[in-house]
Amino acid sequence: MNWRSYLFHFYLDASIHVALSVFAFIEITCVFFGLSRDNHISYLVFFGTIACYNFVKYGVEAKKYFLVSNTYHKNIQVVSFMAGAFAVYHSLFVSFETWIGIAVLLVLTSLYAVPLLPNAKNLRSFGGLKIFIVALVWGGTTVVLPAVAAEMALDWDIMVELTQRFLMVLVLMLPFEIRDLDYDDPELRTLPQRFGYPRTKILGAAGMVVFFLLTFMKDHLTHLEVLGKGLVFFVLGGLLLVTKRNQAQFFSSFWVESVPIFWWACILVMDAFLSP
C-alpha cells in the first residue's frame, strides 16, 4: 500500500470523513437559520465526532476499551485521544444550556456502545433500533445544538428541520445497511434483513419524498432552502437508486458519506449567487 492509499484509508477509518460530514451539517443549519457561526460548537462537534465514532467502532472491540495491539489501530487511537482533547478544550467555551444538550447526546452515544448492565446488550446490538439512534444523535447534534448555542428558541421551524435531518441521516445509512446485509448477524433484524434490500430502497425513497415535502411546512422559508433541499433530494435519491448489495469499495464509506459535504459546498455557492 503506497502512502496516498494509506492516508486515504486512514482518513476514512479514523472517522475524519464522517466528522467533516457532521461539521457540514452544522454549517448548513447555520446558513438556513441565519445563525452566527460558533467556532467552539463547530470544532467541538468535529473533534468530538472523531473521538466518539472511533470509540464506538474500535473501543467496543478492545479490552477495557483502551488496550489495542494492532499498530494501525494504535495510530487511530492516538488521533482519537488528540481529537478528544481538542473537543474538551472547545467544550470549555460553550454555555450551560448547550452542555445539557451535549450530555444527553453523550449518554445516547455511550449506551449505543456500552451495555448499561454487565450482561445486557448495547443499543448497537439491536439493528432495527441502531440507525434510529444514530439519526437522532446526528439530528440533535447538527440542528438543536447550534440553535441552543445561538440562544434561539426551539420553535416549529427547528422541529421541522430536526425531523428532516433525522430522515436524511436515516436514508444516508441505508446504503451501509444494504452493504452489510451479507455480514450482519440475522438477529440484528436490520431494515434490509426485515424487508429485503429492494423494499428498503423504496422505504428510503419514500423518506426522501417526506423530507422534501416537509420543507414547505416551515413558517419561514427561503429560495435557497427550497433549492438546496431539492438538490439533495435528487442527489441522495440517485445514490439510493444505484445502491447494490455488492458495492464498490468506497461507495458508502466515501461517496454516500460525502453527500453532506457536497450539499454544504453547493449551498455556499447558491447562497453567493442568490444573496442581494
Secondary structure, DSSP 8 states (H G I E B T S, - for coil): --HHHHHHHHHHHTTHHHHHHHHHHHHHHHHHHT----HHHHHHHHHHHHHHHHHHHHGGGSBTTTB---HHHHHHHHHHHHHHHHHHHHHTTS-HHHHHHHHHHHHHHHHHHS-SSTTS--GGG-HHHHHHHHHHHHHIIIIIHHHHHTT----HHHHHHHHHHHHHHHHHHHHHHHHGGGTS-GGG--HHHHH-HHHHHHHHHHHHHHHHHHGGG-SS--HHHHHHHHHHHHHHHHHHHT--SS--TTIIIIIGGGHHHHHHHHHHHHHHHH--
